[in-house]
Amino acid sequence: MSPSQASLEEKTRMLLNEPAALANHSLHAWGHMPRAEIDVLQLSALKQRFAELRDRIPMLKKLADAEGVDRVEQVDDIVPLMFEHTVYKSYPPSLLEKRNFAQINKWLGKLVTPEIAGKLAAADVSGCEGLDDWFPRMDQAVPELRMSHTSGTSGTVSFLPQSVTEWRKACQVRKMYVWGMEGPETPDPDLHTAYPYYRSGFLSHVRANDFLIEALLPGEANFHAAYPSTLSSDVLHLGAKLRAAHAKGTLDRLVISPATRAKKLAFDKLQAEMPQHLAAFFERMTQELRGKRVYIGATWNLLHAMAKAGLERGLQGVFAADSYITTTGGAKGMPQPEGWREDILRFTGARVLNETYAMSELVSGSHARCEHGHYHFAHTVIPYLLDPETSKPLPRTGRQTGRAAFFDLGADTRWGGFITGDEITVEWDKPCACGRPSAYVVGPIQRYSDKNGGDDKITCAATEASHREAMDFLATLEG
């Protein structure tokens, strides 16, 4: 083996398993890796990930067999094997309504590796009255997983079978940026986090809290949540169903179990107590954290709500100027008010607001927005642009507009390829004025459902017969 081959193998191993180590503890090297080197490294990692998972994830194997894909030579080779983002909510809704978690586990088993599927099948889910019971039971039965769920804006939540190693790898990369690391280990022992939401829960961005504390902070005492309780997934799911039923005019047919009604009453009580919780939260920030360097990561609407509440209390410049404030996504369909960024910076006192383009399915990488307003793709994720009519790959050259798709190289117990509901424009060749050599998103990010009046039918890149057979296989739970 030549030295260059050995070096590629070692870098591939680090990209898949230790992305923070690949950065060599240097933000400059990580952010300015030449595009050609990124492409070679990502293709090498994609080949390895496909070889590892091709025959071990039932849904992937079914699709790959039907499409005749046995090896990867180019990054576009896996496009016919990409899952629609709706795959993770393709279980029969009646299973959740009837609390048939054994069948949900069987459905999930077709989307993960055999070791995980076996533990899911063996898990004792008897007595689980809802999601708030099921998620902790899964944590115990399958310790390699820390599943999360989406907000369920369509009325159906997606269940994301993400591994503990995925979460940890992502937070190690986040640590590198938050600490501004330039040496092997240079953490700030006095770093705190102020989180304007619940301490715990199974919603994807709340689920990350445990791993962020582990990676970023000296301990639990440095994590300050506005609401020190657990966000109920059952109440979130109920809210999503109510919104969907209202939109369809079927509220009168919605059946709510007594247990869920009780949780909704408890949630309403907490909502009524929120002013007291918020008062205590702002008291802690101004008394304990004033002038300190903090890390705050939340969706833009949560950050803005915190900033508005603080500004209304006359609070400005609360934290150190070099605090790391980061935001992504959130509040789908909600327009961003003018001046929301300035409000956040005025309240926190931070010099910079670090914005990213990310999604719940992408644990291992978020795409950072530069000072010119462009989102630069993370090295841990391979971006794709697909024709919105056929889902065939568009050229990876010039400036192209299409449906965003990604391969998450950090996904190790599930398949990382999926097609999003987002329309984006990518500049593949022209360097950004910020100096980063990576490809990047220009202009607005839109959802096809918003453009099409609420409808977004994704055409899978696989042949219609192969895709239909794979989805039928996933939905078949008998036996």
Order of alpha helices (4+ residues) and beta strands (2+ residues): alpha-alpha-alpha-alpha-alpha-beta-alpha-alpha-alpha-alpha-beta-beta-alpha-beta-alpha-alpha-beta-alpha-alpha-alpha-beta-alpha-beta-alpha-beta-beta-beta-beta-beta-beta-beta-alpha-alpha
